[in-house]
């Protein structure tokens, strides 16, 4: 990441990353930390988040850990309040936390649907509402969300609840971007395709992963760093005139009309 961006690109900025203890979120945390940001890792798995923070701090970066269940509005608001109290600013919010247990359509019940929508779709509303006053006072800020190609672009068996939430996320990005633009706050997202993360275990074994990779035009699964690079770009000054948009990062998987 340091070869692509200045090592001090985000120096003096406070960055909040939800779901940052593993997978894509961890890659995002590492990217912003290595580019000078003070990063807060917020995760339901507090112990993992603390391990991430400790490891990166020992390497000379500025990373703290916080526990947060993104399905609970009160915890989200309390987290942002604590950040304002302790750091006095919040420049970038990355909502990466997600919930998507593979479940057949007819087996999706109310608790499962509610939790999926709470973590994936409702949390961005609450995070943005909580961060807006501080960002407005600062004169601007960046809201970034990990969306997905699943829902906005394609579908996957067993992920109807997830697809619906991510389609909603893209609608939120556009609407929030329009309303927050007068305050200098941009709202954008990244739509990952198939990314190699621990969460891919939801979809099948390594043999299936290899089969998926063979059908990606670029010939591989994506890595967390691929998504992190897109997030860094959207948070950087060169993207200051981009808002209400999502970037698809999928190795070209959506390009073919058919899979041969």
Residue, then its C-alpha position, 0 to 999 in steps of 0.5 A: x500500500x505504501x508504494x501506491x500512496x504517501x505513507x503520511x496520506x492520512x496523518x492526523x486523521x481519525x479513521x473508524x473501521x467496523x468489522x475490522x478484526x479480520x478479512x476485508x476489514x483487517x486489510x482496511x485497518x492495516x491500509x489506513x494505519x500504514x498511511x498515517x491514520x489513527x485507526x479505531x478497530x470496532x468489532x463484535x470480537x473485542x479480543x480479536x480487535x485488541x490483538x489487531x491493535x496490539x500487533x499494529x501498535x508494536x509495528x509503530x502504527x496508531x491503532x486502538x480497539x473498541x467493542x461494538x455490536x453493529x446490530x445495536x443502535x445504542x452501541x453505535x452511538x456510544x462508540x462515536x460519542x467516545x471517539x469524539x470525547x477521546x480524539x476530538x475528531x472523526x474524519x473517515x468512517x468505514x462500515x465494513x461489518x456484515x452478517x450473512x449466514x448462508x440460508x435457504x430462502x424459505x428458512x429465512x425467519x424474522x430474527x435472521x432477517x432483522x439481524x442481517x438488516x440491522x448490521x448491514x443496512x441500519x448500521x450505516x444510517x446510525x453511524x452516519x447520523x452519529x458522525x454527521x455533527x462532528x464532521x460538519x463542525x470539522x468542515x467535512x468527512x468521508x463515509x465509506x461502506x463495504x457493499x457487494x455485487x450480490x444484491x445490486x448486480x447479481x444474486x447468490x443462492x442462500x443469500x436473499x437476506x444479504x442481497x436485499x440488505x446490500x441493494x438497500x446500502x447502495x440506495x442509502x449511499x446515493x440518498x445520504x450523499x445528496x443530503x450530506x454534500x452541503x456539509x462537505x461530507x462524501x458518501x461512497x462504497x465499494x462492491x466486492x466480488x469474490x474475495x478470499x476471506x475467512x467469511x468465504x467458508x460460508x459459501x463452501x470449501x477450497x475446491x469450490x473457491x478454486x472453481x470460482x477463481x477459474x471463472x473470474x476473468x483475471x484468474x483469481x479470487x480478490x484479496x482484502x488489499x484489493x478492497x482496501x486500496x479502493x477504500x483508500x482512494x475514495x477517502x483520499x483528496x483525489x476523490x474529493x469530487x466523488x460522492x454517491x458512487x460505488x466501485x465494483x472490485x471483482x476481477x471482471x467477474x460481471x463482464x461475461x454474458x455466460x460462464x464457459 
